[in-house]
Amino acid sequence: GVGSRWVTTSSPVQRRHLCTASSFAGADPSEGVPKECWCEQSTPSSSSEDSRSGAARVAVVMLSRHPPDLRLWLEYHLSYMGVEHVFMQVEDTPEFNATWKALHPSRQRRVTVWPAAAAAGTDKRPADDYETLQKRQVRAMSRAKEASARMGIQWLVHIDDDELLYAPLHRHVGDILAAMPRGYDQAYIPNSEAVYPSVDTQSCFAQTTEMNVNAFKFASYANGKAAVRVTDAAAVPAGPHQWRDLDGAELPSIHLDSQPFGAPLMVVHFESCPFSRWEDKYWELGNTPAWKVNRIPFRFYRESIEKMQTCKVGVSQQAPACSEEALRSFWSSWKTEANPSLQRQDLMPIRIPWSQIAASAASLPSM
């Protein structure tokens, strides 16, 4: 929910649900605000992979580079969220082949992989990666839209390998997008940022139970992502976050965060997790001149790049600011509840049945 209006996700068997402070189990982001508590209309369980009449066919496209947990990411979206197909452009990920071979054939059939050419020279980092990354993402989005049209996919969403599509009421993404009115070809999906338990977090998706929903306190972007209706032949990517028509004009669009009970679909950004991924990511982004770093709008990005440019070079590693303790403290001050800018009302719970998702994967027939 949002503000004063909330929906209970309790089992329909429970016919009575109290609308009291205790009902929020300490996870009330709007303390002191009177609430309306509504009961959700019964919907089919998201654990079923059977395609349902009326559900939209949805695909996801992403550019993947050293993903934090690709196997779990795929299982979550393909089995739990009901994504029909995933298009992946894979860059500089030596461990990808092993991950791919470990996937069940039923999952492999629903994933299209586009290998990227390896970088030339001794420095494998892409030059000016912050800017060139977005260009590569746009090319992948266009390619996936064309492929989706051939497959009869109705909606396409671009997200990253450290992001999850998240439905607070545990609905399939196809059910949510099927409800979009005719005449609207783009649905803006708001984003949030994962807040990790500690700097020692390793299983970033499964161990994280909170997200920051206050866009003014994000470490990264705050303009969400967008789902595009594939049948709109004139829709083209306008960067990684939205689509436009051929003249650069806005498509007929709906903002999901304007819904009466809050957004039915969100993108949760698990950026820079685990800690070692933060080090690798910003070392790669460090192959960028200072004047371009200064143009990056996110303070966390700028400071992280500067630390890697300083601390990954020779004698600088011995400086106190480059010690393991100092770097871990810096990361924690942005990425955990140790972030001094975060307040209780900025946080919302993330409730994903990871044990159920793992059981679904384990129940697949032997290969």
C-alpha positions in Angstrom: 0.0 0.0 0.0 0.9 3.6 0.2 0.1 6.5 2.6 -3.2 5.8 4.3 -4.5 3.0 2.1 -3.3 -0.6 2.4 -4.2 -4.1 1.3 -3.8 -7.2 3.4 -2.2 -10.2 1.8 -3.4 -12.6 4.5 -4.8 -15.9 3.4 -8.5 -15.7 2.2 -9.3 -18.4 4.8 -8.7 -15.7 7.5 -11.9 -13.8 7.2 -11.2 -11.3 9.8 -8.1 -9.0 9.9 -7.6 -6.2 12.3 -6.5 -2.8 11.0 -4.3 -1.9 13.9 -0.6 -0.9 14.3 0.2 -4.5 15.3 -1.0 -5.6 11.8 2.0 -4.0 10.2 4.5 -6.1 12.3 6.7 -3.1 12.9 7.0 -2.4 9.2 4.8 0.6 9.0 6.4 3.3 6.8 3.8 5.9 7.7 3.6 5.7 11.5 0.9 7.9 13.0 -1.1 8.1 9.8 -4.7 6.7 10.0 -5.0 3.7 7.7 -7.7 2.1 5.6 -7.1 -1.6 5.4 -8.6 -3.4 2.4 -8.8 -7.2 1.6 -7.3 -8.3 -1.7 -9.6 -10.1 -4.1 -8.6 -13.7 -4.5 -6.2 -14.4 -7.4 -4.5 -17.6 -8.7 -1.3 -18.5 -6.9 1.9 -17.2 -8.4 3.6 -20.5 -7.8 1.9 -22.1 -10.8 3.7 -21.9 -14.1 0.6 -22.7 -16.1 -0.3 -19.9 -18.5 -3.7 -18.5 -17.6 -6.3 -17.1 -19.9 -6.1 -13.4 -20.1 -2.5 -13.0 -18.8 -0.2 -11.0 -21.0 2.9 -12.6 -22.5 5.9 -10.8 -21.0 9.6 -10.9 -21.8 12.6 -9.3 -20.0 15.8 -8.1 -21.7 19.0 -7.4 -19.9 22.7 -6.9 -20.4 24.6 -9.1 -18.0 28.2 -8.8 -16.7 29.4 -10.8 -13.7 25.8 -11.3 -12.4 25.5 -11.7 -8.6 23.3 -14.8 -8.8 22.1 -15.5 -12.3 20.6 -18.9 -11.6 18.4 -17.6 -8.8 17.5 -14.5 -10.8 16.3 -16.7 -13.7 14.4 -19.1 -11.5 12.7 -16.2 -9.7 11.5 -14.4 -12.9 10.7 -17.5 -15.0 8.9 -19.6 -12.3 7.7 -17.1 -9.7 7.0 -13.9 -11.6 5.6 -15.6 -14.7 8.0 -14.0 -17.2 7.7 -16.1 -20.4 11.1 -15.3 -22.0 14.4 -13.7 -21.1 16.8 -12.1 -23.6 20.4 -11.8 -22.3 23.4 -10.1 -23.8 26.3 -11.6 -21.8 29.6 -9.7 -21.4 32.9 -10.7 -19.9 31.5 -13.5 -17.7 33.8 -16.5 -17.7 31.6 -18.4 -15.3 28.5 -18.1 -17.5 29.1 -21.4 -19.4 29.1 -23.4 -16.2 25.9 -21.6 -15.0 24.2 -22.2 -18.3 25.0 -25.9 -18.3 23.6 -26.2 -14.8 20.2 -24.8 -15.9 17.4 -27.3 -16.6 16.5 -27.6 -20.3 13.0 -26.3 -19.6 14.7 -23.0 -18.4 17.2 -22.9 -21.2 14.4 -23.0 -23.8 13.0 -19.8 -22.3 16.3 -17.8 -22.5 18.0 -16.3 -25.6 21.7 -15.7 -25.1 23.6 -13.2 -27.2 27.4 -13.4 -26.4 29.3 -10.1 -26.7 32.7 -9.8 -28.2 35.6 -9.6 -25.7 37.3 -6.3 -25.2 40.6 -5.9 -27.1 44.0 -5.1 -25.4 45.3 -5.9 -21.9 42.8 -3.8 -20.0 39.5 -5.7 -20.4 37.5 -2.9 -18.8 35.2 -1.1 -21.3 36.4 2.5 -21.8 33.9 5.1 -20.4 31.7 2.2 -19.2 29.1 4.5 -17.6 28.2 6.0 -20.9 28.9 3.1 -23.3 27.0 0.7 -21.1 23.7 2.6 -21.8 24.4 2.5 -25.6 24.9 -1.3 -25.4 21.7 -1.6 -23.3 19.7 0.3 -25.9 20.9 -1.9 -28.7 19.9 -5.0 -26.7 16.5 -3.5 -26.0 15.8 -2.9 -29.7 17.0 -6.4 -30.7 14.8 -7.9 -28.0 11.7 -6.0 -29.1 12.1 -7.3 -32.7 12.5 -10.8 -31.4 9.5 -10.5 -29.1 7.3 -9.4 -32.0 8.3 -12.5 -33.9 7.5 -14.7 -30.9 4.1 -13.0 -30.1 5.3 -11.5 -26.9 3.0 -8.7 -25.8 5.1 -6.7 -23.3 8.9 -6.2 -22.9 10.7 -4.9 -19.8 14.3 -3.9 -19.6 16.0 -4.6 -16.2 19.5 -5.5 -15.0 20.9 -8.7 -13.5 21.0 -7.0 -10.1 17.3 -6.1 -10.3 14.1 -8.0 -9.5 10.6 -7.3 -10.7 8.6 -7.3 -7.5 4.9 -7.5 -7.0 4.0 -6.6 -3.4 0.7 -8.6 -3.7 2.6 -11.6 -5.2 0.9 -11.4 -8.6 2.4 -12.6 -11.9 3.8 -9.8 -14.1 1.5 -10.9 -17.0 -1.6 -10.5 -14.8 -0.5 -7.0 -13.9 0.3 -5.8 -17.5 -2.8 -7.5 -18.9 -4.8 -4.9 -16.9 -3.2 -2.0 -18.7 -6.0 -0.2 -20.7 -6.0 -0.3 -24.5 -4.4 2.7 -26.0 -1.5 2.9 -23.5 1.7 1.4 -24.8 4.1 2.1 -21.9 3.9 1.3 -18.2 6.4 3.2 -16.0 7.5 0.9 -13.2 8.9 2.7 -10.1 12.1 1.4 -8.5 13.4 1.0 -5.0 16.8 0.1 -3.5 17.6 -2.9 -1.5 18.9 -2.3 2.0 21.3 -5.1 3.0 21.6 -6.7 6.5 25.3 -6.1 6.7 28.5 -5.8 4.7 28.9 -9.5 5.1 25.8 -10.2 3.0 26.5 -12.8 0.3 23.2 -14.1 -1.0 22.0 -10.6 -1.8 18.5 -11.5 -3.1 17.6 -14.1 -0.5 19.1 -12.4 2.5 17.6 -9.0 2.0 14.3 -8.2 3.6 14.0 -4.4 3.3 14.0 -1.8 0.6 14.4 2.0 0.6 11.4 3.5 -1.2 12.4 7.2 -0.6 13.7 8.2 -4.0 15.4 11.3 -2.6 17.7 9.0 -0.7 18.7 6.6 -3.4 22.3 6.0 -4.2 21.5 5.3 -7.9 18.8 6.2 -10.4 15.3 7.1 -9.3 13.3 7.2 -12.5 12.3 3.6 -12.7 12.1 1.3 -15.7 9.4 0.8 -18.3 7.4 -2.0 -19.9 6.6 -1.4 -23.6 3.8 -2.8 -25.6 5.6 -4.8 -28.3 2.9 -4.2 -30.9 3.7 -0.5 -31.0 6.0 -0.7 -34.0 7.1 3.0 -33.6 8.4 2.6 -30.0 12.1 2.8 -29.7 14.4 2.8 -26.6 15.2 6.3 -25.3 17.9 5.1 -22.9 17.6 2.1 -20.5 14.6 3.6 -18.6 11.9 4.4 -21.2 10.7 4.2 -24.7 9.7 7.0 -27.2 8.2 7.2 -30.6 10.3 7.7 -33.7 10.0 11.5 -33.3 11.2 11.3 -29.7 7.7 12.0 -28.3 6.3 10.4 -25.2 4.3 7.2 -25.8 0.8 7.0 -24.3 1.9 5.9 -20.8 0.7 4.9 -17.4 2.6 5.5 -14.2 2.1 2.5 -11.9 3.0 4.4 -8.8 -0.1 6.5 -9.2 -2.4 3.5 -8.5 -4.7 3.9 -5.5 -2.9 1.2 -3.4 0.6 2.0 -4.6 2.5 0.4 -7.5 1.4 -3.2 -8.2 4.8 -3.8 -9.8 8.2 -2.5 -8.8 11.9 -2.9 -9.7 14.0 -3.6 -6.7 17.6 -2.6 -7.3 20.2 -4.8 -5.5 23.1 -2.5 -6.5 26.7 -3.2 -5.5 26.1 -6.4 -3.6 27.9 -8.3 -2.4 30.8 -6.0 -1.3 33.2 -7.8 -3.7 30.9 -6.9 -6.6 31.0 -3.3 -5.6 34.8 -3.4 -5.8 34.8 -5.1 -9.2 32.0 -2.8 -10.6 33.7 0.4 -9.7 37.1 -0.7 -10.7 35.7 -1.4 -14.2 33.9 2.0 -14.2 37.2 3.5 -13.1 38.4 3.3 -16.7 36.8 6.7 -17.2 38.5 10.2 -17.2 37.9 12.5 -14.3 35.9 15.1 -16.2 33.4 12.4 -17.2 33.2 11.0 -13.7 32.3 14.5 -12.5 29.3 14.5 -14.8 27.8 11.4 -13.2 24.7 12.6 -11.3 25.0 10.1 -8.4 27.4 10.9 -5.5 27.7 7.3 -4.5 28.9 6.4 -8.1 31.4 9.3 -8.2 32.9 8.5 -4.8 33.0 4.8 -5.5 34.8 5.3 -8.8 37.3 7.7 -7.2 38.0 5.2 -4.4 38.7 2.4 -6.9 40.9 4.7 -9.1 42.9 5.5 -6.0 42.9 2.3 -4.0 43.6 -0.1 -6.9 46.9 1.6 -7.8 50.1 0.5 -6.2 51.2 2.2 -3.0 47.8 3.9 -2.5 46.5 0.6 -1.3 48.5 1.2 1.9 46.7 4.4 2.7 44.3 4.3 5.7 41.4 5.3 3.4 42.1 2.3 1.2 42.2 -0.3 4.0 39.7 -3.1 3.9 38.1 -1.8 7.0 37.7 1.7 5.5 36.2 0.4 2.3 33.8 -1.8 4.1 32.7 1.1 6.3 32.1 3.3 3.3 30.0 0.6 1.6 28.0 0.1 4.8 27.3 3.8 5.2 25.4 3.7 1.8 24.1 0.2 1.5 22.8 -1.0 4.9 20.7 0.4 7.7 23.9 2.0 8.9 23.2 4.6 6.3 22.7 7.7 8.5 20.2 9.3 6.1 17.7 6.4 6.3 14.8 6.6 8.6 12.2 4.0 9.5 9.6 5.6 7.3 11.9 5.2 4.2 11.8 1.4 4.5 9.4 -1.2 3.3 9.6 -5.0 3.7 10.5 -7.3 0.8 8.6 -10.6 1.1 9.6 -13.2 -1.4 9.2 -16.9 -0.6 12.7 -18.0 -1.5 12.3 -21.5 0.0 9.2 -22.0 -2.3 11.2 -20.8 -5.3 14.1 -23.1 -4.5 11.7 -26.1 -4.0 10.1 -25.3 -7.4 13.6 -25.5 -9.0 14.4 -28.7 -7.2 11.2 -30.4 -8.3 12.1 -30.1 -12.0 12.5 -33.6 -13.7 16.1 -34.9 -13.8 18.0 -34.0 -17.0 
